[in-house]
């Protein structure tokens, strides 16, 4: 029973420690015309976050279906 209490506390501490130590991700930045300029994307130092943000910028916008054509 004592081991159960110990594990419960260890899990709680590890969850709280990881939740509090996360930095703000660049994917949380607003994806708009101003932030998606190449000079703003290249200013992101972390390459993984830079690639994720550039990918989000490339996928912004709306789907516009093409007009129906009858050949």
C-alpha positions as CSV (number, residue, x, y, z in Angstrom):
1,X,0.0,0.0,0.0
2,X,2.9,2.3,0.7
3,X,4.3,1.8,-2.8
4,X,0.9,2.9,-4.2
5,X,1.1,6.2,-2.4
6,X,4.7,6.7,-3.5
7,X,3.8,6.1,-7.2
8,X,0.8,8.3,-7.0
9,X,3.0,11.2,-5.7
10,X,5.7,10.5,-8.3
11,X,3.1,10.6,-11.2
12,X,1.5,13.8,-9.8
13,X,4.9,15.5,-9.5
14,X,6.0,14.5,-13.0
15,X,2.7,15.7,-14.6
16,X,3.0,19.0,-12.8
17,X,6.6,19.4,-13.7
18,X,6.1,18.8,-17.4
19,X,3.1,21.0,-17.6
20,X,4.8,24.0,-16.0
21,X,8.1,23.7,-17.9
22,X,6.8,23.9,-21.5
23,X,7.7,27.0,-23.4
24,X,5.4,28.9,-25.7
25,X,5.3,27.2,-29.0
26,X,5.7,29.2,-32.2
27,X,2.7,27.3,-33.6
28,X,0.7,29.3,-31.1
29,X,1.5,32.5,-33.0
30,X,-1.2,34.0,-35.1
31,X,-1.0,32.8,-38.7
32,X,-1.7,35.8,-40.8
33,X,-0.2,37.8,-43.6
34,X,2.1,39.8,-41.3
35,X,3.6,36.9,-39.3
36,X,3.9,34.7,-42.4
37,X,6.4,36.9,-44.2
38,X,9.7,35.1,-44.9
39,X,11.7,37.5,-42.7
40,X,9.5,36.8,-39.7
41,X,9.6,33.0,-40.3
42,X,13.4,33.1,-40.6
43,X,13.6,35.0,-37.3
44,X,12.4,31.9,-35.4
45,X,15.5,30.3,-34.0
46,X,14.3,26.8,-33.3
47,X,14.3,25.0,-36.6
48,X,11.5,22.5,-35.7
49,X,9.2,25.3,-34.6
50,X,10.2,27.3,-37.7
51,X,9.2,24.4,-40.0
52,X,5.9,23.8,-38.2
53,X,5.1,27.5,-38.4
54,X,6.0,27.7,-42.1
55,X,3.9,24.7,-42.7
56,X,0.9,26.3,-40.9
57,X,1.5,29.5,-43.0
58,X,1.5,27.4,-46.2
59,X,-1.8,25.8,-45.3
60,X,-3.7,28.9,-44.4
61,X,-6.6,30.1,-46.4
62,X,-9.9,28.5,-47.5
63,X,-10.9,25.9,-50.0
64,X,-12.3,27.3,-53.2
65,X,-13.8,24.7,-55.5
66,X,-13.3,25.3,-59.2
67,X,-16.2,26.0,-61.4
68,X,-17.8,23.0,-63.1
69,X,-16.8,22.5,-66.7
70,X,-18.7,20.5,-69.2
71,X,-16.4,19.4,-72.0
